[in-house]
Amino acid sequence: MKKIINPFVHSDKHDYKCFGCSPLNDIGLKLEFWDAGEEIICKWLPKKQFEGYLNVVHGGIQATIHDEIASWTVYTKCKTAGVTSNLDVRYKSPLMITDKEMTFKANVESVNKRLAIIKTTIEDGDGKICSIGKVTYFLFPQDMAKEKYQYPGVEAFYEN
């Protein structure tokens, strides 16, 4: 498994405060990602500030996580940037806040010139799938992704 570098951290083009992945956002999730071949993986230990019901990760936070890991899958596997066109989340079981890391996974289910379908899962600390996502991303042509959305190219996400 290879750690994915967050190239946006040192970007001088904008004040980078992404709620999902920026380590510079004090109230954000601060997610980090790893490339496991066909899958992108994230491990996360949530804080109580992300709860809905008592000791349950808020459903909106879970939806954000599905969307965020899908975007990093687009960056690294589709080799461009894009925007969410559709996000469908099925909540299977409460995602309890415990002292065990949760695991998020994503992989490309299908891709064509303009759309990518990303399958995502959230597992609790015991490996039980608590929610499943299907995220449709509208893909930008690479030149537009680089020019308008600061996509640095797939190489920037990996060490040489």
URFENRA-V129949 format. One record per residue. N is the residue number from 0. SS is DSSP state (A for helix, B for strand, O for the rest). PHI is phi as a letter, one per 20 degrees, with the letter a starting at -180 (NA if undefined). NEAR is the number of other C-alpha atoms within 10 Angstrom. Layout:
n = <N N>
ss = <SS SS>
phi = <PHI PHI>
near = <NEAR NEAR>
//
This chain:
n = <0 1 2 3 4 5 6 7 8 9 10 11 12 13 14 15 16 17 18 19 20 21 22 23 24 25 26 27 28 29 30 31 32 33 34 35 36 37 38 39 40 41 42 43 44 45 46 47 48 49 50 51 52 53 54 55 56 57 58 59 60 61 62 63 64 65 66 67 68 69 70 71 72 73 74 75 76 77 78 79 80 81 82 83 84 85 86 87 88 89 90 91 92 93 94 95 96 97 98 99 100 101 102 103 104 105 106 107 108 109 110 111 112 113 114 115 116 117 118 119 120 121 122 123 124 125 126 127 128 129 130 131 132 133 134 135 136 137 138 139 140 141 142 143 144 145 146 147 148 149 150 151 152 153 154 155 156 157 158 159>
ss = <O B B O O O O O O O O O O O O O O O O O O O O O O O O O O O O O O B B O O O O B B B B B O O O A A A B O O O O B B O A A A A A A A A A A A A A A A A A A A A O O O B B B B B B B B B B O O O O B O O O O O B B B B B B B B B B O O O B B B B B B B B B O O O O O B B B B B B B B B B B O O A A A A A A A A O O O O A A A A O O O>
phi = <NA d f e f e f f g d f e e a e e c g f f c f f e d g d e e l f c c c e d n f d d c c d b d f d g f d e d f g m d f g g f f f f f f g f f f f f f f f g e e e l a d a c f e b c d d d e e b g e f e c e d f e c d c b b f e b b c g d c c d d e c c c d f f d n e f d b c c c d e d e e e g g f f g f f e c l f e n f g f e c f f>
near = <10 13 16 18 15 18 16 20 16 10 12 8 9 10 11 16 17 16 18 19 22 19 18 14 14 10 13 15 21 16 18 19 21 18 21 13 11 11 18 26 25 20 18 17 16 18 13 14 10 19 18 13 11 10 16 16 21 20 18 13 15 22 20 16 24 27 27 21 28 28 23 25 28 27 21 19 17 19 20 24 27 24 14 16 13 13 17 15 19 12 16 12 12 16 23 19 21 16 10 14 17 22 19 24 25 29 21 20 13 11 16 10 10 11 18 23 21 24 22 28 22 26 19 22 19 10 11 14 19 17 22 22 23 21 27 24 23 20 24 19 14 16 12 15 19 15 10 10 15 15 20 19 17 16 12 16 18 15 9 5>
//
